[in-house]
Amino acid sequence: MHNSLYYQRQIYRHYLEHLKIKKQISKEKKQLENALFDKVLSTKNQNSKEILETYADIFKERFEFNLKVKALGFDNLQNFKQSHKLKKVNLKNQYHFDKNQLYQAAHKKLKLKGIFS
């Protein structure tokens, strides 16, 4: 017979771990959002609304991906790639919370739109 108390504890432990990850992600998200807004507000560009939207789109896409990776129980993208044999897919580390990478990606997207040269 299964020890139901043991399983309840396991489930509770997983739940606590999930909450901890969720809390950490929301903290990182807030820090990054603040940094993005500061960056955009500091640029005196007439297209600042579009710049902000571009940053927001890229941020949202990466944040959601990172959330999915963590929800699947992986610490980071590297573990996720290894377990799913995704090494052939060129994901690099583009989904980590890195402000510089985020700025570069947004800058590239804005260059394509002709806003930045």
C-alpha positions in Angstrom: 0.0 0.0 0.0 1.2 3.5 -0.8 2.1 5.8 1.9 -0.3 8.7 1.2 1.4 11.1 3.7 4.7 10.6 1.8 3.0 11.5 -1.5 1.2 14.5 0.0 4.6 15.8 1.3 6.1 15.3 -2.2 3.3 17.2 -3.8 3.6 20.0 -1.2 7.3 20.2 -1.8 6.8 20.6 -5.5 4.2 23.2 -4.9 6.6 25.2 -2.6 9.3 24.9 -5.2 6.9 26.2 -7.9 6.0 29.2 -5.7 9.6 30.0 -5.1 10.4 29.9 -8.8 7.3 32.0 -9.5 8.3 34.6 -6.9 11.9 34.7 -8.3 10.7 35.2 -11.8 8.3 38.0 -10.9 11.1 39.8 -9.1 13.4 39.4 -12.1 10.6 40.5 -14.4 10.0 43.7 -12.4 13.7 44.6 -12.3 14.0 44.0 -16.0 10.8 46.0 -16.8 12.1 48.9 -14.8 15.4 48.8 -16.6 13.7 48.8 -19.9 11.5 51.8 -19.1 14.5 53.7 -17.8 16.4 52.9 -21.0 13.5 54.0 -23.3 12.7 57.1 -21.3 16.4 58.2 -21.4 16.3 58.1 -25.3 15.0 61.4 -26.7 13.7 59.7 -29.8 10.5 60.7 -31.4 9.7 57.0 -32.0 9.9 56.2 -28.3 6.4 54.7 -28.2 7.3 52.2 -30.9 10.7 51.6 -29.2 9.0 50.8 -26.0 6.5 48.5 -27.7 9.3 46.6 -29.4 11.1 46.2 -26.1 7.9 45.0 -24.5 7.2 42.5 -27.2 10.6 41.0 -27.0 10.5 41.0 -23.3 7.1 39.3 -23.2 8.1 36.6 -25.6 11.3 35.7 -23.7 9.7 35.9 -20.3 6.9 33.5 -21.3 9.4 31.1 -22.8 11.6 31.2 -19.6 8.5 30.7 -17.5 7.6 27.6 -19.5 11.1 26.2 -19.1 11.0 26.8 -15.4 7.5 25.4 -15.1 8.7 22.2 -16.7 11.1 21.9 -13.8 14.4 23.0 -15.5 16.7 25.5 -13.8 17.7 27.1 -17.1 17.6 26.8 -20.8 20.8 24.7 -20.9 19.2 21.9 -18.9 16.1 22.2 -21.0 18.1 21.9 -24.2 20.1 18.9 -23.0 17.1 17.0 -21.9 15.2 17.7 -25.1 18.2 17.2 -27.4 17.7 20.7 -28.8 21.4 21.4 -29.3 20.8 21.4 -33.1 18.3 24.2 -32.7 20.2 27.4 -32.4 18.6 28.9 -29.3 21.8 30.1 -27.8 21.2 31.7 -24.4 18.8 34.2 -25.9 16.0 33.5 -23.4 17.9 34.3 -20.2 17.2 37.5 -18.3 20.1 39.6 -19.7 19.4 43.3 -20.3 22.2 43.7 -22.8 20.9 40.8 -25.0 17.4 42.2 -24.7 18.6 45.6 -25.8 20.5 44.2 -28.7 17.5 42.1 -29.9 15.2 45.2 -29.7 17.8 47.3 -31.5 18.1 44.8 -34.3 14.3 44.7 -34.6 14.1 48.5 -34.7 16.8 48.6 -37.3 14.7 46.4 -39.5 11.8 48.9 -39.0 14.2 51.7 -40.1 14.1 53.5 -36.7 17.7 53.0 -35.8 20.5 53.0 -38.4 
